Amino acid sequence: MQDNRRRHRLVLSGLIVTLFALSASTASVSAVAMQEEEPRGTPMSFDLQTLYFYGEENTGTPDTWDAWNHAGSTDPDTDNSFSEANDLVSNNQGGGNRIFEFTGSAPVEEKLLINSEESMIGLIDLNIYNDAGAQPNQQVRITMSVGEKQYVAVTLNEQNQDDDGVYHFALDSSLKQLDIGEAISLKVEFTKPTGAGSGYILYLGNDGFEMNVPVLPPEEVIIPPNLEK
């Protein structure tokens, strides 16, 4: 009996050791994969405080379209716009809510201090139209987050548009810094009209969709005179 119990304990111990080894191996592979993933675009810095929002359509539904942002004023992979039209030519996905998550694709390479007493100022050139004559819903909701943490959201309407129909927005958040490896993301939500001849065009990139972040100068380390020698 005692020999059998010893064998059972040895088998159980071996299984536990094997499971721990497999878990460690999986974690190691995941860490290596994350390290090998290249940033996409230009990281934000004190000298590059404007984020530009880019995207690329595909043949799938709008929720599968790729959307990202970084501090480079151009991007070789982006389309000029996201658009859908209720006509006989375009791939009509119907009306309803549209959500695009523009994920930060170039994490910061150094800690950035953010002036939380100043607003993040941005613009988004989004034309929601209805050729049938009815006034479409012009509300646009923008949500700012870092990783899984949401900081602020704002709802825009016609009052936030200029004479050219471009929305202007200001985000007041409690974000005080970005640590190495972090990036800002924006989620955009609006309603696509359902009527014939209606649709939207969301312009991307420079002068289409961008936001300035008030980054503070890098911290200066002051060395007392008696420690300089």
C-alpha positions in Angstrom: 0.0 0.0 0.0 2.7 2.4 1.0 4.6 1.7 -2.3 1.5 2.4 -4.3 1.0 5.7 -2.5 4.6 6.7 -3.2 4.1 5.9 -6.9 0.9 8.0 -7.0 2.7 10.9 -5.4 5.6 10.6 -7.8 3.3 10.5 -10.8 1.3 13.5 -9.5 4.5 15.5 -8.8 5.7 14.7 -12.3 2.4 16.0 -13.9 2.6 19.2 -11.9 6.2 19.9 -12.9 5.3 19.2 -16.6 2.3 21.6 -16.4 4.5 24.4 -15.0 7.1 23.8 -17.6 4.5 24.0 -20.4 3.1 27.2 -19.0 6.5 28.8 -18.7 7.3 27.8 -22.3 4.1 29.2 -23.6 4.7 32.5 -21.7 8.2 32.7 -23.1 7.0 32.2 -26.7 4.3 34.9 -26.2 6.9 37.3 -24.8 9.3 36.7 -27.7 6.5 37.3 -30.2 5.5 40.6 -28.6 9.1 41.7 -28.6 9.5 40.8 -32.3 6.4 42.7 -33.3 7.5 45.9 -35.0 5.8 49.3 -34.2 3.8 50.6 -37.1 4.5 54.2 -37.9 6.1 57.0 -35.8 5.9 57.1 -32.0 4.6 60.3 -30.4 7.2 62.5 -28.6 7.7 66.0 -27.3 8.7 67.0 -30.9 5.9 65.1 -32.5 2.7 65.8 -30.5 0.1 65.3 -33.2 -1.5 61.9 -33.8 -2.8 61.1 -37.2 -5.5 58.5 -37.7 -5.3 56.0 -40.6 -7.2 53.0 -41.9 -7.6 50.5 -44.7 -10.8 49.0 -46.0 -11.2 45.4 -47.1 -14.0 43.4 -48.7 -15.5 42.5 -45.3 -17.9 44.4 -43.1 -16.8 47.8 -41.7 -16.1 46.2 -38.3 -13.3 44.2 -39.9 -11.5 47.3 -41.4 -8.1 48.0 -40.1 -7.7 51.3 -38.2 -4.6 52.7 -36.4 -2.9 55.9 -35.4 0.6 57.2 -34.9 2.6 60.5 -35.0 3.7 60.3 -38.6 2.0 62.8 -40.9 1.9 60.1 -43.7 1.4 56.4 -43.9 2.1 54.2 -46.9 -0.7 51.7 -46.1 -3.6 53.9 -45.4 -6.6 54.6 -47.6 -7.7 58.2 -48.1 -11.0 57.5 -46.4 -13.6 55.1 -45.0 -16.9 55.2 -46.9 -20.1 53.5 -47.6 -23.0 54.5 -49.8 -26.5 53.1 -50.2 -26.4 52.9 -54.0 -26.3 50.2 -56.8 -22.5 50.4 -57.1 -21.1 50.1 -53.6 -21.2 47.1 -51.3 -24.2 48.1 -49.2 -23.9 46.9 -45.6 -27.1 48.6 -44.6 -27.6 51.4 -42.1 -26.9 51.5 -38.4 -24.2 52.1 -35.9 -20.6 52.3 -37.1 -17.7 51.9 -34.7 -14.0 52.3 -35.6 -11.3 51.7 -33.1 -8.1 53.6 -34.1 -5.5 51.7 -32.0 -2.1 53.3 -31.2 0.3 51.4 -33.5 3.6 53.0 -32.4 4.0 52.8 -28.6 6.1 55.6 -27.1 9.8 54.9 -26.7 10.3 57.0 -23.6 8.1 58.2 -20.8 6.0 61.2 -21.9 4.5 63.7 -19.4 1.1 65.0 -20.5 -0.3 68.4 -19.4 -3.7 67.3 -18.1 -4.7 70.9 -17.5 -4.8 71.4 -21.3 -7.2 69.8 -23.7 -6.3 67.4 -26.5 -7.5 69.3 -29.6 -8.6 67.4 -32.7 -10.5 67.5 -35.9 -12.4 64.8 -37.8 -13.7 65.4 -41.4 -16.8 63.1 -41.4 -19.6 63.7 -43.9 -22.8 61.9 -43.1 -25.2 62.5 -45.9 -28.7 61.6 -47.1 -29.5 62.5 -50.7 -33.2 61.7 -50.1 -33.6 65.0 -48.3 -34.1 63.8 -44.7 -31.6 65.2 -42.2 -29.3 62.3 -41.0 -28.1 61.9 -37.4 -25.0 64.0 -37.2 -23.9 62.9 -33.7 -20.4 61.5 -33.4 -19.0 60.0 -30.2 -15.2 59.9 -29.6 -13.7 57.9 -26.7 -10.0 58.1 -25.7 -8.2 55.3 -24.0 -4.8 53.9 -23.2 -4.7 50.2 -23.2 -7.8 48.9 -21.4 -8.3 52.1 -19.5 -10.9 54.6 -20.8 -10.1 58.2 -19.9 -12.7 60.4 -21.6 -15.5 60.5 -24.1 -17.3 63.3 -25.8 -20.3 63.5 -28.1 -20.2 65.9 -31.1 -23.1 67.3 -33.2 -23.7 70.1 -35.7 -22.6 72.7 -33.3 -19.1 71.3 -33.3 -18.8 71.6 -37.1 -17.2 74.5 -39.0 -18.4 76.0 -42.3 -16.9 73.1 -44.2 -18.6 70.4 -42.1 -15.5 69.4 -40.2 -16.0 68.4 -36.6 -13.7 70.0 -34.0 -13.3 68.5 -30.6 -11.5 68.9 -27.3 -10.8 66.1 -24.8 -10.2 66.9 -21.2 -8.7 63.9 -19.5 -6.8 63.0 -16.3 -4.0 61.4 -18.3 -0.7 62.6 -16.9 1.8 60.4 -18.6 2.5 57.7 -21.0 4.9 55.0 -20.0 7.3 53.2 -22.4 5.2 50.9 -24.5 1.9 52.7 -24.1 -0.1 54.5 -26.8 -3.3 56.5 -27.1 -6.3 55.0 -29.0 -9.5 56.7 -30.1 -12.9 55.0 -30.8 -15.3 56.8 -33.2 -19.0 56.0 -33.2 -21.7 57.3 -35.5 -24.9 56.2 -37.3 -25.0 55.4 -41.0 -28.3 56.4 -42.6 -30.5 53.7 -44.1 -32.2 55.6 -46.9 -31.4 55.3 -50.6 -28.6 57.6 -51.7 -27.3 58.1 -48.2 -24.0 57.1 -46.6 -20.8 58.6 -45.2 -17.2 59.5 -45.9 -14.7 59.6 -43.1 -11.5 61.2 -44.3 -8.2 59.9 -42.8 -4.8 61.2 -42.1 -3.4 64.7 -42.3 -6.2 67.3 -42.3 -8.8 64.5 -42.3 -8.5 63.0 -38.8 -5.9 64.2 -36.3 -5.4 65.2 -32.7 -2.8 67.2 -30.8 -1.6 66.0 -27.4 -0.1 68.5 -25.0 3.2 66.8 -24.2 5.4 68.5 -21.6 9.1 68.9 -22.1 11.3 66.1 -20.8 12.2 66.3 -17.2 15.5 67.9 -16.5 17.7 66.4 -13.8 19.4 69.2 -11.9 22.7 68.1 -10.2 23.6 70.2 -7.2 27.0 71.9 -7.5 28.5 69.9 -4.6 27.7 66.7 -6.4 29.2 67.6 -9.8 32.7 66.7 -8.9 
